[in-house]
Amino acid sequence: KLRGQQLMATVTTLTSLGFLLIGYDNGLMGGLINSASFKESFNSPSPTITGLVVSIYELGCFFGSVWTSFFGERLGRRKTIFVGVVVMTIGAVLQASSYERVQLIIGRIVSGLGMGAINSTVPVLQAEFSEKGSRGLFVCMLLTTLNLGIFLAYWIDYAFTQTYTTTIAWRIPITLQCIFLVPMLILLLVVPESPRWLAAHSYQAESLEVLQRLHRDHKTEEDINLLHQQIVKAVELESSVGSGSWRDLLHNDKIQSQRRFLIACGIQSFQQLGGINALIYYSNTLFSSSLNFSNHLSALMSGFLQTWLFVASFIPWFLIDRVGRRPLLLSMVTAMSLIMATQTGLIYNVQNHTSIARGCGISAAVMLFLFEGAFTIGFQATVWVYPSEILPLQLRQRGSAVSTACNWIFNYMIVQVTPIALDNIGYRTYIIFAVLNACWVPIIYLFFPETRGLELEDVDRLF
């Protein structure tokens, strides 16, 4: 059996592969739908069908997260991830073997269902295995692998669509998902169930045994027993106030379950409504339509933009457990709002061909890079760790799944609305994101507590 650092490294590898898949699938289809081979394979789909192919995946993720909110807590973290991986593998095979639009769309939905289960669960598994002093760092590592997935998707798409004219140009990038899925199945055979889930479901001896395997190399037996007692007491406290049912998500009990649930859903919704996936999915479109770049230059700039997102994600590794969650959120979300406000004026000059349009176009391109940097340091660094920290143990899987569902449904909305907004209101699209990000700042300041350096069981005391 794996122990100590080997066990922690294996858990982190498993969850990292899950986040790598999130990023890879987020960036995958956007780089394929405009290729000649894709259009030829599916009879030159209209913009409506193309938008459906891209966005239907988000709806699948939404329903996968909803399914997890009902069944994930009962199944446990490992089994839920296993179900997600198997379903996603089926979806990848359906997509890669498609000759008709209907099969491709069904494959996208099936992949989304699997991703919803994976995405709802891997942050919880990571948080429940991590120590309080390094929990933020481990989740920052996960977001770096997420951004690595986006980075890989963009450049793999670029390489295959520029090199091949046959269906290989889009079938191989879709099939490559399995390179991440198969190792996850293998790792699930050796990773134990979360000690906190075991404690919450009356497997106290098994919970203590996993804690001993995890911590015996660097903690005394007394410290491990104390941690186990804290977990058990947290379970008893939450059980005594009735925390754990759907009803508890909708009213404030002694430990303020409803408020904590709304915070978890809020931070996931805020990151999507802030506009980040408008950049990730449509960066090529933004460079070509807003900045009048050529198609080839737009594709290259999109790749460079996602490369920067990956590089910038290393910055919060050194900040999140030192500076804390709140300062990063407040400062970077403020920066995102100011950047989008500035972008509005720059794009106005570009689209109206003013005398300073060329300089404004260069500056607007720089603003996109600054926005993604601010996002990954602030929002992205906290959005995947915060819900798992803030939610009570017995509501953690359910609340995390619903908050992830909020993430995906607003992701779907942004993906649907962005091209329509760019086409109809042009530069004014950016002021919408500026205003929305400005709205998040006072809400975060007033209602989001700091969780840095706390055991998950100690978060109950904040409320």
C-alpha positions as CSV (number, residue, x, y, z in Angstrom):
1,K,0.0,0.0,0.0
2,L,1.1,3.5,-0.8
3,R,2.1,5.7,2.2
4,G,3.3,9.2,3.0
5,Q,4.6,11.3,0.2
6,Q,4.1,8.5,-2.3
7,L,0.4,8.4,-1.5
8,M,0.0,12.1,-1.6
9,A,1.9,12.3,-4.9
10,T,-0.4,9.6,-6.4
11,V,-3.6,11.4,-5.3
12,T,-2.2,14.6,-6.7
13,T,-1.3,12.9,-10.0
14,L,-4.9,11.5,-10.2
15,T,-6.5,14.9,-9.6
16,S,-4.0,16.6,-11.9
17,L,-5.0,14.4,-14.7
18,G,-8.7,15.3,-14.0
19,F,-7.9,19.0,-14.3
20,L,-5.7,18.4,-17.4
21,L,-8.8,16.9,-19.0
22,I,-10.9,19.9,-18.0
23,G,-8.5,22.2,-19.7
24,Y,-7.9,20.0,-22.8
25,D,-11.6,19.6,-23.4
26,N,-12.2,23.3,-22.9
27,G,-9.7,24.2,-25.6
28,L,-10.2,21.2,-27.9
29,M,-13.2,21.9,-30.1
30,G,-12.6,25.6,-30.7
31,G,-9.5,24.9,-32.7
32,L,-11.0,22.2,-34.8
33,I,-14.4,23.5,-36.0
34,N,-12.9,26.0,-38.5
35,S,-10.6,23.4,-40.1
36,A,-11.3,22.4,-43.7
37,S,-11.4,18.7,-42.9
38,F,-13.9,19.2,-40.1
39,K,-16.2,21.2,-42.3
40,E,-15.9,18.7,-45.1
41,S,-16.7,15.8,-42.7
42,F,-19.8,17.4,-41.5
43,N,-21.1,19.1,-44.7
44,S,-20.0,22.6,-43.8
45,P,-22.2,23.1,-40.6
46,S,-23.8,26.5,-40.2
47,P,-22.7,28.8,-37.4
48,T,-25.7,27.7,-35.4
49,I,-24.7,24.0,-35.6
50,T,-21.1,24.9,-35.0
51,G,-22.1,26.8,-31.8
52,L,-24.2,23.8,-30.8
53,V,-21.3,21.4,-31.2
54,V,-19.1,23.6,-29.0
55,S,-21.6,24.5,-26.3
56,I,-23.6,21.3,-25.9
57,Y,-20.5,19.9,-24.1
58,E,-21.1,22.5,-21.3
59,L,-24.7,21.3,-21.0
60,G,-23.5,17.7,-20.6
61,C,-21.1,18.9,-17.9
62,F,-23.9,20.7,-16.1
63,F,-26.1,17.6,-16.0
64,G,-23.1,15.5,-15.0
65,S,-22.6,17.8,-12.1
66,V,-26.3,17.6,-11.2
67,W,-26.1,13.8,-11.3
68,T,-23.1,13.9,-9.0
69,S,-25.0,16.2,-6.5
70,F,-27.6,13.4,-6.1
71,F,-25.4,10.3,-6.2
72,G,-21.8,11.4,-5.6
73,E,-22.0,11.5,-1.8
74,R,-23.5,8.0,-1.7
75,L,-20.9,6.5,-4.0
76,G,-17.8,8.2,-2.5
77,R,-15.1,10.1,-4.2
78,R,-13.3,7.2,-5.9
79,K,-16.3,5.6,-7.4
80,T,-17.7,8.9,-8.6
81,I,-14.5,9.7,-10.4
82,F,-14.4,6.1,-11.9
83,V,-17.9,6.5,-13.3
84,G,-16.9,9.9,-14.8
85,V,-13.8,8.5,-16.4
86,V,-15.6,5.5,-18.0
87,V,-18.5,7.7,-19.3
88,M,-16.0,10.2,-20.7
89,T,-14.0,7.5,-22.5
90,I,-17.2,6.4,-24.2
91,G,-17.9,10.0,-25.2
92,A,-14.4,10.4,-26.7
93,V,-14.8,7.2,-28.7
94,L,-18.2,8.4,-30.0
95,Q,-16.7,11.7,-31.1
96,A,-13.6,10.4,-32.7
97,S,-15.5,7.8,-34.7
98,S,-18.2,10.2,-35.9
99,Y,-19.3,10.5,-39.5
100,E,-22.6,12.3,-38.8
101,R,-23.4,15.4,-36.9
102,V,-25.8,13.6,-34.6
103,Q,-23.2,11.1,-33.4
104,L,-20.7,14.0,-32.8
105,I,-23.2,15.9,-30.7
106,I,-24.2,12.8,-28.7
107,G,-20.5,12.1,-28.1
108,R,-20.1,15.7,-26.9
109,I,-23.0,15.3,-24.5
110,V,-21.7,12.0,-23.1
111,S,-18.2,13.4,-22.6
112,G,-19.7,16.3,-20.8
113,L,-21.7,14.0,-18.5
114,G,-18.4,12.3,-17.5
115,M,-16.5,15.5,-17.1
116,G,-19.3,16.9,-14.8
117,A,-18.7,14.0,-12.4
118,I,-14.9,14.3,-12.6
119,N,-14.9,18.1,-12.2
120,S,-17.3,18.0,-9.2
121,T,-15.2,15.5,-7.3
122,V,-11.5,15.8,-7.9
123,P,-11.2,19.2,-6.1
124,V,-12.9,17.7,-3.1
125,L,-10.7,14.6,-3.1
126,Q,-7.6,16.8,-3.3
127,A,-8.7,19.1,-0.5
128,E,-9.6,16.2,1.8
129,F,-6.2,14.6,1.4
130,S,-4.2,17.8,1.7
131,E,-2.7,19.4,4.8
132,K,-4.0,22.8,5.9
133,G,-0.6,24.6,5.2
134,S,-0.3,23.3,1.6
135,R,-3.9,22.8,0.5
136,G,-3.9,26.0,-1.6
137,L,-0.6,25.1,-3.2
138,F,-1.8,21.7,-4.3
139,V,-5.0,23.2,-5.8
140,C,-2.8,25.8,-7.6
141,M,-0.8,22.9,-9.0
142,L,-4.1,21.5,-10.3
143,L,-5.0,24.8,-12.0
144,T,-1.6,24.8,-13.7
145,T,-2.4,21.4,-15.2
146,L,-5.8,22.7,-16.2
147,N,-4.0,25.5,-18.1
148,L,-1.5,23.0,-19.5
149,G,-4.5,21.2,-20.9
150,I,-5.7,24.3,-22.6
151,F,-2.2,25.0,-23.9
152,L,-1.9,21.5,-25.3
153,A,-5.3,21.6,-26.9
154,Y,-4.6,24.8,-28.8
155,W,-1.2,23.8,-30.1
156,I,-2.2,20.2,-30.9
157,D,-5.2,21.5,-32.8
158,Y,-2.9,24.0,-34.6
159,A,-0.4,21.4,-35.5
160,F,-2.9,18.8,-36.8
161,T,-5.1,21.3,-38.7
162,Q,-2.1,23.0,-40.3
163,T,-0.4,19.7,-41.2
164,Y,-3.3,17.3,-42.3
165,T,-6.2,17.8,-44.7
166,T,-7.9,14.4,-44.0
167,T,-10.1,13.6,-41.0
168,I,-6.9,12.8,-39.0
169,A,-6.7,16.5,-38.4
170,W,-9.7,16.4,-36.0
171,R,-10.0,12.7,-35.1
172,I,-6.5,12.4,-33.5
173,P,-6.8,15.5,-31.2
174,I,-10.2,14.1,-29.9
175,T,-8.8,10.6,-29.4
176,L,-5.8,12.0,-27.4
177,Q,-8.2,12.5,-24.4
178,C,-7.8,8.8,-23.8
179,I,-4.1,9.3,-23.0
180,F,-5.2,11.0,-19.8
181,L,-8.3,8.8,-19.1
182,V,-6.6,5.4,-19.0
183,P,-3.9,6.4,-16.4
184,M,-6.8,7.7,-14.2
185,L,-8.4,4.3,-14.2
186,I,-5.1,2.7,-13.2
187,L,-4.5,5.2,-10.4
188,L,-8.0,4.7,-9.0
189,L,-7.0,1.1,-8.3
190,V,-4.3,2.2,-5.8
191,V,-5.7,5.4,-4.3
192,P,-7.8,4.9,-1.1
193,E,-11.1,6.6,-0.4
194,S,-11.0,10.0,1.3
195,P,-10.5,9.7,5.1
196,R,-13.1,12.4,5.6
197,W,-15.7,10.6,3.5
198,L,-15.0,7.4,5.4
199,A,-15.5,9.2,8.7
200,A,-18.7,10.9,7.5
201,H,-20.1,7.4,6.6
202,S,-19.2,5.7,9.9
203,Y,-16.1,3.9,8.6
204,Q,-14.0,5.3,11.5
205,A,-11.4,2.5,11.6
206,E,-10.8,2.8,7.8
207,S,-10.6,6.6,8.1
208,L,-7.9,6.4,10.8
209,E,-6.0,3.8,8.8
210,V,-5.9,6.1,5.7
211,L,-4.8,9.0,7.9
212,Q,-2.0,6.9,9.4
213,R,-0.8,5.9,5.9
214,L,-0.9,9.5,4.8
215,H,0.8,11.2,7.8
216,R,2.9,8.6,9.7
217,D,6.1,9.7,8.0
218,H,5.9,13.2,9.4
219,K,3.4,13.2,12.3
220,T,3.3,11.4,15.6
221,E,0.6,8.9,16.4
222,E,-0.8,11.3,18.9
223,D,-1.2,14.1,16.2
224,I,-2.8,11.7,13.8
225,N,-5.3,10.5,16.4
226,L,-6.0,14.2,17.3
227,L,-6.7,15.0,13.6
228,H,-9.0,11.9,13.4
229,Q,-10.9,13.0,16.5
230,Q,-11.3,16.5,15.0
231,I,-12.8,15.0,11.9
232,V,-15.2,12.8,13.9
233,K,-16.3,15.7,16.1
234,A,-17.0,17.8,12.9
235,V,-19.1,15.0,11.6
236,E,-21.0,14.7,14.9
237,L,-21.5,18.5,15.1
238,E,-22.9,18.6,11.5
239,S,-25.1,15.6,12.2
240,S,-26.4,17.2,15.3
241,V,-27.6,20.3,13.4
242,G,-29.0,18.2,10.6
243,S,-26.4,19.1,8.0
244,G,-26.3,16.7,5.1
245,S,-29.7,16.8,3.3
246,W,-30.9,18.9,0.4
247,R,-33.1,20.8,2.8
248,D,-30.0,21.9,4.7
249,L,-28.6,23.6,1.6
250,L,-31.6,25.9,1.6
251,H,-31.8,27.2,5.1
252,N,-29.3,28.5,7.7
253,D,-28.6,26.2,10.5
254,K,-26.2,26.6,13.4
255,I,-23.2,26.3,11.1
256,Q,-24.8,28.5,8.4
257,S,-24.9,25.8,5.7
258,Q,-27.0,27.9,3.3
259,R,-24.7,30.8,3.4
260,R,-21.7,28.6,2.8
261,F,-23.5,26.9,-0.1
262,L,-24.3,30.3,-1.7
263,I,-20.7,31.4,-1.3
264,A,-19.5,28.2,-3.1
265,C,-22.0,28.7,-5.9
266,G,-21.3,32.4,-6.0
267,I,-17.5,32.1,-6.6
268,Q,-18.0,29.5,-9.4
269,S,-20.6,31.7,-11.1
270,F,-18.6,34.9,-10.7
271,Q,-15.6,33.5,-12.5
272,Q,-17.6,32.6,-15.6
273,L,-19.6,35.8,-15.7
274,G,-16.3,37.7,-15.4
275,G,-15.6,36.8,-19.1
276,I,-12.7,34.4,-19.0
277,N,-14.2,31.7,-21.3
278,A,-15.2,34.4,-23.8
279,L,-11.4,34.7,-24.2
280,I,-10.5,31.0,-24.0
281,Y,-13.2,29.8,-26.4
282,Y,-13.2,32.8,-28.8
283,S,-9.7,34.3,-28.5
284,N,-9.3,33.5,-32.2
285,T,-12.5,35.4,-33.0
286,L,-11.5,38.3,-30.7
287,F,-8.2,38.8,-32.4
288,S,-9.8,38.6,-35.9
289,S,-13.1,40.5,-35.5
290,S,-12.2,43.0,-32.7
291,L,-8.6,43.6,-33.7
292,N,-8.7,42.9,-37.4
293,F,-5.8,40.4,-37.3
294,S,-5.4,37.9,-40.2
295,N,-6.7,34.4,-39.6
296,H,-3.2,32.9,-39.4
297,L,-2.0,35.6,-37.0
298,S,-5.2,35.3,-34.9
299,A,-4.5,31.5,-34.5
300,L,-0.9,32.2,-33.5
301,M,-1.9,34.9,-31.0
302,S,-4.6,32.6,-29.5
303,G,-1.9,30.0,-28.9
304,F,0.4,32.5,-27.3
305,L,-2.4,33.8,-25.1
306,Q,-3.1,30.3,-23.8
307,T,0.6,29.7,-23.4
308,W,0.7,32.8,-21.2
309,L,-2.3,31.5,-19.2
310,F,-0.3,28.3,-18.4
311,V,2.9,30.2,-17.5
312,A,1.1,32.8,-15.3
313,S,-0.6,30.0,-13.3
314,F,2.7,29.3,-11.6
315,I,2.6,32.7,-9.9
316,P,-0.1,31.8,-7.3
317,W,1.9,28.8,-6.2
318,F,3.9,31.2,-4.1
319,L,1.1,33.4,-3.0
320,I,-2.1,31.5,-2.1
321,D,-0.9,30.0,1.2
322,R,1.1,33.1,2.1
323,V,-1.1,36.0,1.1
324,G,-4.5,34.2,1.4
325,R,-7.6,33.7,-0.7
326,R,-9.3,37.1,0.0
327,P,-6.4,39.4,-0.9
328,L,-5.8,37.6,-4.2
329,L,-9.5,37.7,-5.1
330,L,-10.1,41.3,-4.2
331,S,-7.0,42.7,-6.0
332,M,-7.1,40.6,-9.1
333,V,-10.9,40.9,-9.7
334,T,-10.5,44.7,-9.4
335,A,-7.7,44.5,-11.9
336,M,-9.9,42.4,-14.3
337,S,-12.7,45.1,-14.1
338,L,-10.2,47.9,-14.9
339,I,-8.7,46.0,-17.7
340,M,-12.1,45.3,-19.4
341,A,-13.1,49.0,-19.0
342,T,-9.8,50.0,-20.7
343,Q,-10.4,47.4,-23.3
344,T,-13.7,49.0,-24.2
345,G,-12.1,52.2,-25.2
346,L,-9.3,50.6,-27.1
347,I,-11.6,48.3,-29.1
348,Y,-13.9,51.4,-29.9
349,N,-10.9,53.0,-31.6
350,V,-10.0,49.9,-33.5
351,Q,-13.5,49.2,-34.8
352,N,-14.1,52.9,-35.7
353,H,-10.7,53.1,-37.5
354,T,-9.6,56.3,-35.7
355,S,-6.2,57.8,-36.2
356,I,-4.8,55.9,-33.2
357,A,-6.5,52.5,-34.2
358,R,-3.2,50.7,-34.8
359,G,-1.7,51.6,-31.5
360,C,-5.0,50.8,-29.7
361,G,-5.1,47.4,-31.4
362,I,-1.6,46.5,-30.1
363,S,-2.6,47.8,-26.6
364,A,-5.9,45.8,-26.8
365,A,-4.0,42.6,-27.5
366,V,-1.8,43.3,-24.5
367,M,-4.9,43.8,-22.4
368,L,-6.1,40.3,-23.2
369,F,-2.8,38.9,-21.8
370,L,-3.1,41.1,-18.7
371,F,-6.7,40.0,-18.1
372,E,-5.8,36.3,-18.3
373,G,-2.9,36.9,-16.0
374,A,-5.1,38.6,-13.4
375,F,-7.7,35.8,-13.7
376,T,-5.3,33.0,-13.1
377,I,-3.6,34.7,-10.1
378,G,-6.9,35.7,-8.5
379,F,-10.0,33.8,-9.5
380,Q,-8.6,30.6,-10.9
381,A,-6.2,30.2,-8.0
382,T,-9.1,30.2,-5.5
383,V,-12.2,29.1,-7.3
384,W,-11.4,25.3,-7.2
385,V,-10.1,25.2,-3.6
386,Y,-12.6,27.6,-1.9
387,P,-15.9,25.6,-2.3
388,S,-14.3,22.5,-0.9
389,E,-12.9,24.5,2.0
390,I,-16.0,26.5,2.8
391,L,-18.6,23.7,2.6
392,P,-19.5,21.5,5.7
393,L,-18.1,17.9,5.4
394,Q,-21.5,16.3,5.0
395,L,-22.6,18.8,2.3
396,R,-19.2,19.0,0.6
397,Q,-19.8,16.6,-2.3
398,R,-23.3,17.8,-2.9
399,G,-22.5,21.5,-2.5
400,S,-19.4,21.2,-4.6
401,A,-21.3,19.4,-7.4
402,V,-24.1,22.1,-7.5
403,S,-21.5,24.9,-7.5
404,T,-19.7,23.1,-10.3
405,A,-23.0,22.9,-12.1
406,C,-23.3,26.7,-11.7
407,N,-19.9,27.0,-13.3
408,W,-20.9,24.9,-16.3
409,I,-24.3,26.5,-16.9
410,F,-22.9,30.0,-16.9
411,N,-20.0,28.7,-19.1
412,Y,-22.6,27.6,-21.5
413,M,-24.4,30.9,-21.4
414,I,-21.1,32.9,-22.1
415,V,-20.2,30.6,-24.9
416,Q,-23.6,31.1,-26.5
417,V,-23.8,34.9,-25.9
418,T,-20.3,36.0,-26.7
419,P,-20.3,35.7,-30.5
420,I,-23.8,37.2,-30.7
421,A,-22.7,40.1,-28.5
422,L,-19.5,40.7,-30.6
423,D,-21.6,40.7,-33.7
424,N,-24.3,43.0,-32.5
425,I,-22.8,45.4,-29.9
426,G,-19.1,45.1,-30.7
427,Y,-16.8,46.9,-28.3
428,R,-19.6,47.4,-25.8
429,T,-19.4,43.7,-25.0
430,Y,-16.3,44.4,-22.9
431,I,-18.0,47.0,-20.7
432,I,-20.5,44.3,-19.6
433,F,-17.6,42.2,-18.2
434,A,-16.1,45.3,-16.6
435,V,-19.3,46.1,-14.8
436,L,-19.8,42.5,-13.7
437,N,-16.3,42.1,-12.3
438,A,-16.7,45.4,-10.4
439,C,-19.9,44.0,-8.8
440,W,-18.1,41.0,-7.4
441,V,-15.6,43.1,-5.4
442,P,-17.9,44.3,-2.6
443,I,-19.7,41.0,-2.4
444,I,-16.3,39.1,-1.9
445,Y,-15.2,41.8,0.6
446,L,-18.4,41.5,2.7
447,F,-19.3,37.8,2.6
448,F,-16.2,35.7,1.7
449,P,-14.1,34.7,4.8
450,E,-10.4,33.8,4.7
451,T,-9.7,30.1,5.0
452,R,-5.9,30.1,4.7
453,G,-4.1,27.9,7.2
454,L,-7.3,26.3,8.6
455,E,-8.1,22.6,8.8
456,L,-11.3,21.8,6.9
457,E,-12.9,21.0,10.3
458,D,-11.9,24.4,11.7
459,V,-13.9,26.3,9.0
460,D,-17.1,25.5,10.9
461,R,-15.9,27.9,13.6
462,L,-15.9,30.8,11.1
463,F,-19.6,30.6,10.9
